[in-house]
Amino acid sequence: MKILTASLFLCAGAAAADLVEIVAVDASKSGDTWRFSVTLQHPDTGWDHYSDAWEVLDADGNRLGIRELAHPHVNEQPFTRSQSGIVIPEDMDVVYIRAREKVDGWNETTTEFVLPK
């Protein structure tokens, strides 16, 4: 079984209030599917306001995979959660990661991630 791995670490900068910041992305391929690990930072305050998902998108904005987050991470910042079983077409070189938080919804911006070959 061939396993490919790639990582992306982003510099933390001034983020807009309450937006979920994608701090790092890691991905590895095993067989025909990928496992993504995404590190998020967000000022979670409790059940009413927390980061609640991240997703992997293609260049056209189509969802390839999603990781729902079931609870706030008030005392665990930044935090990393993974999702396996994501199918990425063989001819795709780049995907985009987008995060969501409970109050404001999906971030308008995405993080580009180059897949290893």
ABEGO torsion letter per residue (X at the ends): XBBBBBBBBBBBBBBBBGBBBBABBBBBBBEABBBBBBBBBBBBAEAABBBABBBBBBAAGBBABBBBBABBBAABOBBBBBBBGBBBBAABABBBBBBBBAAAEBBABBBBBBBBX
